[in-house]
Amino acid sequence: MVDRAIREQNLPARLMLSVHDEIGVSMPQDDAVRDQIVKWYTYFSAADAPIRMRVPIVASAEYGVNWWEASKN
């Protein structure tokens, strides 16, 4: 869903990897794009979500030149 939304909206971002509970996205440092991607990942708690989760999905996003640098914040 998120990858499709990124492509449909032609955002300057690409999903690079997904491992367990971590997602790697290649993108410029753009807070509006970051916030939109976080919103999509947490959408499953919304009342109009196609699949509704009982447990809220919480997400955060950090910038870094690689995963290690981003994970230190």
CORMOCOR-V200406 format. One record per residue. RES is the residue in one small letter. PSI is psi in degrees with one decimal (NA if undefined). Layout:
BEGIN
res:RES psi:PSI
res:RES psi:PSI
END
This chain:
BEGIN
res:m psi:-47.4
res:v psi:-45.2
res:d psi:-43.1
res:r psi:-43.2
res:a psi:-41.1
res:i psi:-45.4
res:r psi:-42.8
res:e psi:-35.4
res:q psi:2.7
res:n psi:43.3
res:l psi:151.6
res:p psi:58.1
res:a psi:150.5
res:r psi:133.6
res:l psi:128.4
res:m psi:-40.3
res:l psi:156.5
res:s psi:115.6
res:v psi:114.9
res:h psi:-109.9
res:d psi:20.1
res:e psi:141.0
res:i psi:132.7
res:g psi:125.3
res:v psi:129.3
res:s psi:120.5
res:m psi:160.1
res:p psi:163.1
res:q psi:89.8
res:d psi:109.0
res:d psi:-33.7
res:a psi:-43.3
res:v psi:-44.2
res:r psi:-47.2
res:d psi:-37.1
res:q psi:-42.6
res:i psi:-43.1
res:v psi:-41.1
res:k psi:-43.2
res:w psi:-39.9
res:y psi:-28.3
res:t psi:1.7
res:y psi:-23.2
res:f psi:-6.8
res:s psi:-9.0
res:a psi:151.6
res:a psi:-31.2
res:d psi:13.1
res:a psi:142.8
res:p psi:-32.9
res:i psi:117.3
res:r psi:128.2
res:m psi:138.6
res:r psi:-30.7
res:v psi:126.2
res:p psi:141.3
res:i psi:126.4
res:v psi:136.8
res:a psi:151.5
res:s psi:163.1
res:a psi:138.7
res:e psi:154.2
res:y psi:150.7
res:g psi:160.2
res:v psi:-17.3
res:n psi:174.5
res:w psi:-42.6
res:w psi:-48.4
res:e psi:-41.1
res:a psi:-33.5
res:s psi:-12.8
res:k psi:-16.4
res:n psi:NA
END
